[in-house]
Amino acid sequence: MGIFILGGIVFLVAFTFFKIAAFRKTSNENTWRKLALVALIDYLVLVIGTLGTGILFMTLYSMGHPG
């Protein structure tokens, strides 16, 4: 259970730093909509990737430890 909590924390920290970097690169107020859309798409991609990786690792773990 601890590995999942740690993975969630790492995910949130990485996503936050990524969005801070994107915010610093934009100075125009009209780009807020674009940033929000990009943030939503990034979030969805990261969540799907995290879930997919978790399923892959659990499948490999189950195959390696039968019974």
N, C-alpha and C positions, 0 to 999 in steps of 0.2 A: 504494500500500500504506500509505503514511503517513497518508492521510486516514481509512482504516479503523481504524488504531491510535488516532489522535486521537479519532475518534468513540467508540470503545470506552472510552477513558479518561474522556471527557466523560460518557458514559452511567453509568459506575461512580461518578463523583463526584456526579452529580446524584441518583442512586438512594440513595447513602449519606447525603447531606444531607437528602433527603426522609425517610428512615427515622429519622434523628436527630431531626428536627422532630416526627415522630409519637411517638417515644419520650418526648420532653420533655413532650408534651401529656397523656400518660397516667401516672398515678402508682399505679394499682391493680395489684397483682401478678396478679390474675385476668385481666387483659387481654392477657397474653403470648400466649395462643392466638390471640386475635383479631388481634393485631399480626403474628404469624407467618403467619396465613392471608392477611391483607391484603398482607403483604410478598410472599408467593408469587404472589398474583393480580397485584399491581403489576409484579412481575418478568416474569411471562408476557406481560402487556400491553405492557410496554416492549420486550421482546425481539421480539415479533411486529411491533410498530410499527417497530422499527429494521430488521428484515429486510425488511418491506414497503417502507419508504422507500428502503432500499438497492437493492432490485429496481427500484422506480420510477425512481430516479436513473440506474441503469445502463441501463435501457430507453430513457430519454430521451437519454442520452449516446450510445447506439448508434444511435438514430434520427437524431441530429444529426450524427454522424460516420460516414457509410456507407463501407463498403469497407475 
